[in-house]
Amino acid sequence: MLVARSRARGAQALARVRGQGRDVEHRVHYADLSRIAEMKRVGAEIAAAEPRIDVLINNAGGLFATRQITEDGLERTFATNHVAYFALTHLLLPRLVGTEAARIVNTASAAHFGYRLDFSDLQLANRYRLRTAYGCSKLANILFTRELARRLAGTGVTANALHPGFVATHLGQRDNGVLAILLRLAMMVRAEPAEKGAETIVYLASSPAVASVSGQYFYQCRPGVLSAEAQNDDDARRLWEMTTQLTGLG
C-alpha cells in the first residue's frame, strides 16, 4: 500500500511494485500530505481498507525555497515532514497495535544537526530559511519517534528513525526554480541511488536484529549519531502535545 500526491508518479510506483511478480495485492492512495484534512481522509481510508498493518513507513518529505503557509496556517515543510507523520501514525495506530510485532519507521536525516525547535515560532514566521525549516522538520521526526516509542512501550509495536544518506530523489524539485536546478545537479554528482537510501528503511522494517529495538536512530543499518537537541525528551513531549493541539488528534 502506497500514498502518493501525484497520480502519474503514484501509478508508476505501483507498476514497479507489481512488476516484481509477487502474488500480492497492492494499492495506492492519493493525498496532499501538507493538508490536515487530507492526512485525516487518507488515514481513515487506509484504516478501513487494511485489517492489519505490519509496517508503517513514514517517508513523505518536502523542501521549499520560500515560506509557504498551508490552509491550516502551518509552514509547509513542518506540515509535510512532521505533521503528516504524526497524523497518519495516530490514525493507523489501532491497526498497528492489533498486529503482532508491528513496526513504525520514520525517515529523518542528519540534517537535524545544528538546529533546535523554537516552540514560540514552530512555523518560522520570524526566521524562515530553507535549511532551517528542513533541519527543524528532521529534528521533529526524531523527537516524534522518541516520544512515540515511549508511548508504545509494552504494546509490541516498535518505532525507529533513520538517516537514509544523500539520496537521488525528487525532493525540492516541484518546479523549475533555482533550488530545483541546484538540487538536480547536486544529486547527479553526489547522491546515492534510491535503492541505497532504502537499505536502512528495509532493515528497520524487516530485520530480526531490531525486532525489539525502539526509539532509536539509525544510519547505514547501524545506530547513528544524534545531536544533543535530538535527545531532549522534554522537547519530544512538548512537540507531541503541540502537534496534538494543531491536528485535533490525541
Phi, psi and omega per residue, in radians:
M1 nan 2.284 -3.096
L2 -2.146 2.709 2.955
V3 -2.127 2.256 -3.123
A4 -2.388 2.697 3.051
R5 -1.594 -0.774 -3.124
S6 -1.550 2.208 3.125
R7 -1.167 -0.623 3.137
A8 -1.148 -0.841 -3.137
R9 -1.228 -0.571 3.071
G10 -1.104 -0.743 3.121
A11 -1.131 -0.681 3.104
Q12 -1.101 -0.772 3.134
A13 -1.120 -0.726 3.130
L14 -1.101 -0.695 3.124
A15 -1.123 -0.682 3.119
R16 -1.130 -0.738 3.139
V17 -1.133 -0.794 3.133
R18 -1.142 -0.472 3.128
G19 -1.215 -0.192 3.094
Q20 -1.219 -0.253 2.997
G21 1.486 0.082 -3.130
R22 -1.454 2.533 -3.099
D23 -1.454 1.177 -3.124
V24 -2.294 2.406 3.121
E25 -1.346 2.288 3.111
H26 -2.134 2.549 3.126
R27 -2.384 2.730 3.014
V28 -2.214 2.333 3.062
H29 -1.901 2.551 -3.091
Y30 -1.986 2.345 3.138
A31 -2.873 2.624 2.979
D32 -1.609 1.786 -3.021
L33 -1.399 0.307 2.946
S34 -1.702 -0.083 -3.076
R35 -1.977 2.205 -3.082
I36 -1.059 -0.708 3.126
A37 -1.047 -0.674 3.124
E38 -1.243 -0.671 3.075
M39 -1.023 -0.808 -3.096
K40 -1.187 -0.714 -3.136
R41 -1.088 -0.905 -3.061
V42 -1.216 -0.575 3.070
G43 -1.076 -0.759 3.118
A44 -1.154 -0.675 3.125
E45 -1.100 -0.770 -3.125
I46 -1.167 -0.767 3.135
A47 -1.047 -0.648 3.133
A48 -1.264 -0.547 -3.065
A49 -1.514 -0.438 -3.030
E50 -1.982 1.924 3.122
P51 -1.192 -0.398 3.087
R52 -2.537 2.619 3.076
I53 -2.293 2.000 -3.132
D54 -1.421 -0.684 -3.109
V55 -2.461 2.286 2.995
L56 -1.978 2.104 3.107
I57 -1.943 1.953 3.077
N58 -1.595 1.957 -3.008
N59 -2.371 0.077 -3.141
A60 -1.132 2.522 3.140
G61 -2.769 2.641 3.091
G62 -2.493 2.719 3.127
L63 -2.525 2.123 -2.970
F64 -2.241 2.312 -3.062
A65 -1.178 -0.565 -3.119
T66 -2.147 2.761 3.131
R67 -1.232 2.151 3.115
Q68 -2.132 2.423 -3.114
I69 -1.927 2.283 3.133
T70 -1.395 3.040 3.113
E71 -1.105 -0.305 3.119
D72 -1.599 0.042 -3.125
G73 1.389 0.337 -3.133
L74 -1.809 2.543 2.999
E75 -1.142 2.325 -2.925
R76 -1.096 -0.615 3.112
T77 -1.121 -0.820 3.129
F78 -1.060 -0.750 -3.116
A79 -1.118 -0.862 -3.065
T80 -1.257 -0.795 -2.987
N81 -1.454 -0.492 -3.117
H82 -2.011 -0.954 -3.020
V83 -1.082 -0.648 3.117
A84 -1.085 -0.722 3.081
Y85 -1.015 -0.866 -3.089
F86 -1.058 -0.855 -3.046
A87 -1.164 -0.856 -3.115
L88 -1.118 -0.719 3.121
T89 -1.072 -0.796 -3.133
H90 -1.044 -0.792 -3.076
L91 -1.222 -0.442 -3.115
L92 -1.740 -0.025 -3.113
L93 -0.995 -0.732 3.118
P94 -0.994 -0.670 3.114
R95 -1.226 -0.664 -3.138
L96 -1.202 -0.819 -3.129
V97 -1.136 -0.525 3.126
G98 -1.402 -0.025 3.131
T99 -1.923 2.256 -3.096
E100 -1.099 2.252 3.041
A101 1.005 0.722 3.090
A102 -1.246 2.763 -3.108
R103 -2.312 2.536 3.033
I104 -2.085 2.254 -3.105
V105 -2.159 2.123 -3.097
N106 -1.975 2.113 3.094
T107 -1.346 2.031 3.091
A108 -1.976 -2.489 -3.136
S109 -3.039 2.654 2.986
A110 -1.161 -0.174 3.096
A111 -1.140 -0.108 3.102
H112 -1.256 -0.341 -3.112
F113 -1.090 2.372 3.083
G114 1.613 0.049 -3.094
Y115 -2.191 2.674 3.053
R116 -2.431 2.475 -3.136
L117 -1.261 2.288 3.034
D118 -1.726 1.773 -3.030
F119 -1.243 -0.195 3.047
S120 -1.513 -0.147 -3.114
D121 -2.655 0.973 -3.135
L122 -1.086 -0.450 -3.118
Q123 -1.583 0.124 3.035
L124 0.949 0.727 3.111
A125 -1.178 -0.484 -3.034
N126 -1.809 -0.203 -3.038
R127 -2.622 0.801 -3.086
Y128 -1.229 2.184 2.907
R129 -2.423 2.534 -3.100
L130 -0.939 -0.874 -3.071
R131 -1.177 -0.622 3.098
T132 -1.133 -0.805 -3.137
A133 -1.050 -0.780 -3.110
Y134 -1.227 -0.800 -3.140
G135 -1.055 -0.740 3.124
C136 -1.169 -0.619 3.126
S137 -1.181 -0.630 3.112
K138 -1.272 -0.596 3.001
L139 -1.093 -0.716 3.114
A140 -1.068 -0.655 3.097
N141 -1.028 -0.731 -3.105
I142 -1.256 -0.771 3.117
L143 -1.103 -0.711 3.073
F144 -1.032 -0.764 -3.137
T145 -1.081 -0.733 -3.139
R146 -1.106 -0.799 -3.123
E147 -1.233 -0.638 3.092
L148 -1.074 -0.790 3.132
A149 -1.072 -0.698 3.124
R150 -1.077 -0.755 -3.104
R151 -1.276 -0.429 -3.130
L152 -1.562 -0.063 -3.114
A153 -0.942 2.257 3.123
G154 1.591 -0.123 -3.136
T155 -1.565 -0.301 -3.047
G156 1.582 -0.094 3.105
V157 -1.671 2.308 3.096
T158 -1.846 2.732 3.094
A159 -2.449 2.178 3.124
N160 -2.421 2.742 3.129
A161 -2.043 2.912 -3.116
L162 -2.691 2.763 2.938
H163 -1.856 2.049 -3.092
P164 -1.396 -0.169 -2.990
G165 1.605 -3.119 3.096
F166 -1.498 1.864 -2.939
V167 -2.032 2.507 3.110
A168 -1.271 1.808 3.113
T169 -2.358 -2.965 3.079
H170 -1.722 0.239 -3.112
L171 -0.979 2.249 3.084
G172 1.271 0.280 -3.049
Q173 -2.118 0.669 -3.120
R174 -1.261 -0.417 -3.126
D175 -2.298 -2.961 -3.114
N176 -1.853 0.457 -3.140
G177 -1.275 -3.101 -3.097
V178 -1.073 -0.741 3.141
L179 -1.004 -0.836 -3.112
A180 -1.059 -0.729 -3.125
I181 -1.134 -0.783 -3.137
L182 -1.110 -0.719 3.130
L183 -1.153 -0.703 3.126
R184 -1.082 -0.750 3.136
L185 -1.129 -0.778 3.133
A186 -1.078 -0.718 -3.127
M187 -1.213 -0.586 3.093
M188 -1.136 -0.599 -3.037
V189 -1.574 -0.716 -2.923
R190 -2.070 -0.328 -2.950
A191 -1.343 2.585 3.014
E192 -1.389 2.718 3.062
P193 -1.156 2.745 -3.097
A194 -0.997 -0.632 -3.138
E195 -1.056 -0.647 3.118
K196 -1.175 -0.748 3.130
G197 -1.136 -0.456 -3.108
A198 -1.425 -0.185 -3.033
E199 -1.033 -0.780 -3.117
T200 -1.245 -0.577 3.058
I201 -1.058 -0.847 3.140
V202 -1.101 -0.702 3.117
Y203 -1.038 -0.861 -3.126
L204 -1.190 -0.487 -3.122
A205 -1.395 -0.380 -2.946
S206 -2.405 -0.338 -3.014
S207 -1.257 2.322 3.040
P208 -1.069 -0.417 -3.088
A209 -1.121 -0.413 -3.121
V210 -2.073 0.382 -3.089
A211 -1.056 -0.540 -3.113
S212 -1.960 0.162 3.141
V213 -1.544 2.354 -3.131
S214 -2.604 2.560 3.098
G215 1.398 0.301 -3.057
Q216 -1.916 3.017 -3.093
Y217 -2.228 2.289 -3.036
F218 -2.174 2.679 3.001
Y219 -2.542 2.272 -3.107
Q220 0.930 0.770 3.073
C221 1.090 0.407 3.077
R222 -2.384 2.768 3.075
P223 -0.961 2.309 -3.105
G224 -1.730 3.005 -3.137
V225 -1.607 2.314 3.136
L226 -1.941 2.630 2.975
S227 -1.261 2.842 3.092
A228 -1.074 -0.644 -3.127
E229 -1.116 -0.563 -3.124
A230 -1.341 -0.115 3.116
Q231 -1.903 0.232 -3.097
N232 -1.522 1.747 -3.060
D233 -1.240 -0.429 3.044
D234 -1.148 -0.742 3.084
D235 -1.135 -0.641 3.134
A236 -1.082 -0.772 3.119
R237 -1.162 -0.706 -3.119
R238 -1.156 -0.709 3.102
L239 -1.091 -0.740 3.109
W240 -1.019 -0.845 -3.099
E241 -1.097 -0.721 -3.137
M242 -1.218 -0.631 3.124
T243 -1.230 -0.594 3.033
T244 -1.016 -0.763 3.135
Q245 -1.165 -0.702 -3.121
L246 -1.148 -0.657 -3.044
T247 -1.661 -0.341 -3.041
G248 1.296 0.300 3.129
L249 -1.913 2.449 3.099
G250 2.509 nan nan
